[in-house]
Amino acid sequence: MHSEPSEADAPRSRRVVVTGLGISQTLAWASSYYLPAVLAAPIAAGIGVSPNWVFAAFSASLLVAALTGPFVGRLIDRRGGRGALALSNLVFAAGLIGLALAEGPVSLFGAWAILGVGMAFGLYDAAFATLAALYGEKARGPITGVTLFAGFASTVSWPLSTVLNGAIGWRETCLVWAALNLVLGLPLNRLVLPRTAPRAAHLQRSAGRIGWRPYREMFLLAFVFSAGWFVTGAMATHLPKLLELAGVAPLQAVAASALVGPAQVAARVAEFTFLRRIHPLISARIAASLHPLGAIILVVVGAPAAAAFVLLYGAGNGLLTIARGTVPLAIFGPHAYGERTGLLGAPARASQAFAPLLFGLFMDKMGLFVLIISASLCVAALIALMCVQTPRGEAEKMR
């Protein structure tokens, strides 16, 4: 005889899911997306290529993730996310082992291509789709909770990779990350998430593909996330140098850049507490406005405003990460959520892949005024968000 879970059990179960998925997401980001920042130079030296080859392979992996994302989203819609997320740990481990064994450009690109598939199966888009399938329209809180954990991924990845690389070398460091995916990430994704597909996923099995419909809102949001992720990719690569162009000393520029992480987490805490009472579109509009505001302050004031610029950018980026999961849920509902986020994420990942190169080229020509480009993209995203129409009945929540 089966009994329904009590009201007291439900919140506890949700906390377990969010905690387990948050930890596994932290590991997924730490062992893939954040690796090149620390390991690009030693990998390049170890296989006899320029560090640019490593970053090119990383960019290629983001394109692989972009192409694979819609398929992964449809898979989660049909079957739930437990299997996809567990599979991601196996793929991450395979890619990291391949990276540890790399001996030249071909094997380097091959390993990062595998890691790109792992990122499609194992990063935020897959996690958000899993939560939407589990909790439907009530997934906003769990999505924010998971990003609170994973907001510390760089805080975990960079120091640990640095220590391991110094102690045992970059190849062994990759093997350690591979082992962590197998002994920590895989059990978490297999044991914490439900064994069977949730009801929302069952409803998708008989549904056809929704594609880009409704076109207007889908294309608007695709532009918003592409613009936002271009700025994220650019700042992740060039932020310290950008601050130096504003007159900040190199060591101070690095120290100021480190404020991005705390700013992201603080913004996500704000989203989790009082911003959760407003419509996700409003949070997204706030997110899009913070980088342009910081850019104006930095250009006008110069070096003394470096910390303010970083804090505003970091807060906006933290909110935008959540908006990528919550805005499609609020606009379109949980139906075909995985497919929608996969489609919306594809151009965003491609934009992010090309951002470091393009922004660097513009920065060489424009100096600090390259911020005109990143700020303009955010303003354009804000205008696009103002044009997004909410479903009937949601308009009252926006007032």
ABEGO torsion letter per residue (X at the ends): XBBBBBAAAAAAAAAAAAAAAAAAAAAAAAABAAAAAAAAAAAAAAAGBBAAAAAAAAAAAAAAAAAAAAAAAAAAAAAEAAAAAAAAAAAAAAAAAAAAABABAAAAAAAAAAAAAAAAAABAAAAAAAAAAAAEAAAAAAAAAAAAAAAAAAAAAAAAAAAAAAAAEAAAAAAAAAAAAAAAAAAAAAAABBABBBAAAAAAAABBBAEAOBAAAAAAAAAAAAAAAAAAAAAAAAAAAAAAAAGBBAAAAAAAAAAAAAAAAAAAAAAABAAAABBAAAAAAAAAAAAAAAAAAAAAAEAAAAAAAAAAAAAAAAAAAAAAAAAAAAAAEABGAAAAAAAAAAAAAAAAAAAAAAAAAAAAAAEAAAAAAAAAAAAAAAAAAAABBBBBGAAAAAX
